[in-house]
Amino acid sequence: MGRIHPDNIGKPARKGDDHETVWTVWKKSSMAFHGTDGFSVYDSSGKLAFRVDNYSRRHKFLSGDLLLMDGSGSPLLSLHPQIFSMYDKWNGYKLEDGLRTEVFSMGKRSIMQSSDEAQVFMLNSTGHGRGHGHGHAAAKPDYKIEGCFWRRRCSILTGTGEVIAKISRKKAKNTSVFLGDDVFTIVIKPGVDCELIMAFIVVMDRISCKPFSARILCSSSSHAVL
C-alpha cells in the first residue's frame, strides 16, 4: 500500500492544541519483518506518531499486555486485559520515569450487548476508580464509545455526552473510493489527550464484535453515525 496518511490538514496534534486534528490509523505494525501485527498512527503531516507492534490476536489469556508507543518507540501506555471479567475489562497504565501508574479501566457497556458500545472509567487522584465491578450499573463513566467500531462509524464521548472524537472510513486521495477497513480516520477535538484516545482505539479493536452477519447490529445512537 502507498502513502495512507491524511493530507496536510491543520498541524500535528498535541494535548492542549486549539485545532481539531486529523489522524490516520493503519492496522499494520510499523515493523517490516514478517509475522508482525499492530497499529501505525500518522498525524496530519504524515509523521508516524503512535504505534503498537507485535499485536497479538490470540485470546487474552495468552496475549498479555499491549504497549502503546510514540513514533520513535518510547513507551506511553501499557494496556492489560483483566482475565476474569464479565465486561471484557482492560486496564490502562501510564509509563513514565520507570514507573507504571494505572489511569483508566475500560470495558463493554453491557455483558449482553450486540453492538460495539464501551465505557471508560478514569482513576482519581487517590488511585481509585469506579465501575466495572461492584455498583457497575449505577456508576457514571468518564467516557463512552458509541456506534459500530468494526464498520468504522463510531464516536468517543465524554460522560456528559460531548463528542470528542469521531472514527470514519478513509477515502483514497482525490477519489470517492473508500480504502479497506484496515485504514481509517480519527478526528479529535481540540484539547483532547490524543494518547488516551489511541489507547481506547486499541482496546476497542480487542473487545468489539466483528459483524460477520447482518443480525449483528450497530448502535442507533445519533452521535455514532458520521
C-alpha positions as CSV (number, residue, x, y, z in Angstrom):
1,M,0.0,0.0,0.0
2,G,1.2,3.5,-0.7
3,R,1.1,6.6,1.5
4,I,-2.1,6.4,3.6
5,H,-1.7,9.4,5.9
6,P,-4.0,12.4,5.7
7,D,-3.4,15.5,3.6
8,N,-1.9,18.4,5.5
9,I,-5.0,19.5,7.4
10,G,-4.0,21.8,10.3
11,K,-0.9,20.8,12.2
12,P,0.3,17.7,14.1
13,A,-1.8,17.3,17.3
14,R,-0.7,17.6,20.8
15,K,-2.6,17.7,24.1
16,G,-3.9,21.2,24.5
17,D,-3.9,22.2,20.8
18,D,-6.5,24.7,19.7
19,H,-7.2,23.0,16.4
20,E,-9.2,19.9,15.5
21,T,-6.7,17.3,14.4
22,V,-7.0,14.5,11.9
23,W,-5.2,11.2,12.2
24,T,-4.9,8.1,10.1
25,V,-4.8,4.7,11.6
26,W,-3.4,1.7,9.7
27,K,-3.9,-1.7,11.3
28,K,-0.4,-2.8,10.5
29,S,2.8,-2.8,12.5
30,S,5.5,-0.3,11.7
31,M,7.9,-3.2,11.9
32,A,8.6,-4.5,8.4
33,F,9.6,-8.1,9.0
34,H,7.1,-11.0,8.5
35,G,4.8,-12.1,11.3
36,T,4.3,-8.7,13.0
37,D,0.9,-7.1,13.6
38,G,-0.2,-3.9,15.2
39,F,-1.2,-0.3,14.6
40,S,0.6,2.6,12.9
41,V,-0.9,6.1,13.5
42,Y,0.0,9.0,11.4
43,D,-0.5,12.7,12.1
44,S,-1.7,15.3,9.5
45,S,1.8,15.9,8.3
46,G,2.3,12.2,7.6
47,K,4.6,11.6,10.5
48,L,4.4,8.3,12.5
49,A,3.0,9.5,15.8
50,F,1.9,6.3,17.6
51,R,2.5,2.6,17.1
52,V,1.7,-0.8,18.6
53,D,3.9,-3.6,17.5
54,N,3.7,-7.4,17.9
55,Y,0.0,-7.0,18.4
56,S,-1.4,-10.5,19.1
57,R,-4.9,-11.6,18.1
58,R,-4.7,-14.6,20.5
59,H,-7.1,-14.9,23.3
60,K,-6.4,-12.5,26.2
61,F,-5.4,-15.5,28.4
62,L,-2.3,-15.8,26.2
63,S,-1.7,-12.4,24.6
64,G,-0.6,-10.4,27.6
65,D,-0.1,-6.6,27.7
66,L,-0.2,-4.4,24.6
67,L,2.2,-1.4,24.6
68,L,1.2,1.9,23.0
69,M,4.4,3.8,21.9
70,D,5.2,7.1,20.3
71,G,6.6,7.1,16.8
72,S,10.1,6.7,18.0
73,G,9.3,3.6,20.1
74,S,9.2,5.2,23.5
75,P,6.5,3.6,25.7
76,L,3.5,5.6,26.6
77,L,0.7,3.4,27.9
78,S,0.5,-0.3,28.8
79,L,-2.8,-2.0,28.2
80,H,-3.5,-5.0,30.3
81,P,-6.5,-7.4,29.9
82,Q,-8.3,-8.5,33.1
83,I,-8.6,-12.2,32.6
84,F,-11.7,-12.9,34.6
85,S,-14.1,-10.1,33.7
86,M,-17.7,-10.3,32.5
87,Y,-17.3,-6.9,30.8
88,D,-14.1,-7.8,28.9
89,K,-12.3,-5.2,31.1
90,W,-8.9,-3.7,30.2
91,N,-6.7,-1.5,32.4
92,G,-4.5,1.3,31.1
93,Y,-1.2,2.2,32.8
94,K,0.9,5.3,32.2
95,L,4.6,4.6,31.8
96,E,6.8,7.4,32.9
97,D,10.3,7.5,34.5
98,G,10.3,3.8,35.0
99,L,7.0,3.8,36.9
100,R,3.7,2.3,36.0
101,T,0.6,4.1,37.2
102,E,-3.0,2.9,36.5
103,V,-5.0,5.7,34.8
104,F,-8.2,4.0,33.5
105,S,-10.3,0.9,33.1
106,M,-12.3,0.2,30.0
107,G,-14.8,-2.5,29.0
108,K,-18.1,-3.3,27.4
109,R,-21.1,-1.3,28.4
110,S,-23.2,-4.5,28.9
111,I,-22.4,-8.2,29.0
112,M,-25.5,-8.7,26.8
113,Q,-24.6,-6.1,24.2
114,S,-24.7,-6.8,20.4
115,S,-23.1,-3.5,19.4
116,D,-19.6,-2.1,20.0
117,E,-20.5,0.2,22.8
118,A,-18.0,0.6,25.6
119,Q,-17.3,2.8,28.6
120,V,-14.2,4.1,30.3
121,F,-13.7,5.0,34.0
122,M,-10.7,7.2,34.9
123,L,-8.9,6.8,38.2
124,N,-9.0,9.7,40.6
125,S,-6.0,11.3,42.3
126,T,-6.2,8.7,45.2
127,G,-5.7,5.9,42.7
128,H,-9.2,4.6,43.0
129,G,-11.5,4.1,40.0
130,R,-15.2,3.3,39.6
131,G,-17.3,0.9,37.6
132,H,-16.8,-2.5,36.1
133,G,-17.2,-4.0,39.4
134,H,-19.4,-3.5,42.5
135,G,-22.0,-1.0,41.7
136,H,-21.2,-1.0,37.9
137,A,-24.7,-0.3,36.8
138,A,-25.0,2.8,38.9
139,A,-21.5,4.2,38.1
140,K,-21.3,7.0,35.5
141,P,-18.5,6.6,33.0
142,D,-16.0,9.3,32.2
143,Y,-16.0,8.4,28.5
144,K,-18.3,6.4,26.2
145,I,-17.8,4.8,22.8
146,E,-21.0,4.6,20.7
147,G,-21.6,3.3,17.3
148,C,-20.1,0.4,15.3
149,F,-16.3,0.3,15.6
150,W,-15.9,-2.5,13.0
151,R,-17.8,-0.6,10.4
152,R,-15.7,2.5,11.3
153,R,-18.7,4.5,12.3
154,C,-18.4,5.4,15.9
155,S,-17.8,8.3,18.3
156,I,-16.0,8.8,21.6
157,L,-17.9,11.0,24.0
158,T,-17.4,12.4,27.5
159,G,-19.7,11.1,30.3
160,T,-21.9,14.2,29.7
161,G,-22.4,13.4,26.0
162,E,-19.9,15.7,24.4
163,V,-18.4,14.2,21.2
164,I,-14.6,14.5,21.4
165,A,-13.5,12.1,18.6
166,K,-15.1,10.5,15.6
167,I,-13.9,7.4,13.7
168,S,-14.8,7.0,10.0
169,R,-13.7,5.1,6.9
170,K,-11.0,6.8,4.9
171,K,-11.2,7.6,1.2
172,A,-8.3,7.3,-1.3
173,K,-6.9,10.7,-2.0
174,N,-8.9,12.8,-4.6
175,T,-11.4,10.0,-5.1
176,S,-14.7,8.8,-3.6
177,V,-13.3,5.3,-3.2
178,F,-13.1,4.0,0.4
179,L,-9.9,2.2,1.5
180,G,-10.1,-1.1,3.3
181,D,-11.2,-1.5,6.9
182,D,-7.6,-1.7,7.9
183,V,-7.2,2.0,7.2
184,F,-9.5,4.6,8.9
185,T,-9.6,8.2,10.1
186,I,-9.9,9.7,13.5
187,V,-10.9,13.4,14.0
188,I,-10.1,14.6,17.5
189,K,-11.4,17.8,19.1
190,P,-9.1,20.5,20.5
191,G,-7.6,19.9,23.9
192,V,-8.2,16.2,24.0
193,D,-5.5,13.8,25.1
194,C,-4.6,12.0,21.9
195,E,-2.6,9.3,23.7
196,L,-5.7,8.4,25.6
197,I,-7.8,8.3,22.5
198,M,-5.4,6.0,20.7
199,A,-5.3,3.7,23.8
200,F,-9.2,3.5,23.6
201,I,-8.9,2.5,19.9
202,V,-6.5,-0.3,20.6
203,V,-8.8,-1.7,23.3
204,M,-11.9,-1.3,21.1
205,D,-10.2,-3.5,18.5
206,R,-10.0,-6.2,21.1
207,I,-13.4,-6.1,22.7
208,S,-15.8,-5.2,19.9
209,C,-17.7,-7.7,17.9
210,K,-16.9,-8.0,14.2
211,P,-20.2,-8.0,12.2
212,F,-19.9,-11.2,10.3
213,S,-23.6,-11.2,9.5
214,A,-26.5,-8.7,9.3
215,R,-28.0,-9.9,12.5
216,I,-25.2,-8.2,14.5
217,L,-26.5,-4.6,14.5
218,C,-24.8,-1.3,15.3
219,S,-25.9,1.3,17.8
220,S,-28.7,3.6,16.6
221,S,-27.3,6.5,18.6
222,S,-27.4,9.7,16.6
223,H,-23.9,10.5,17.9
224,A,-22.4,7.4,16.3
225,V,-23.2,8.0,12.6
226,L,-20.8,10.3,10.8
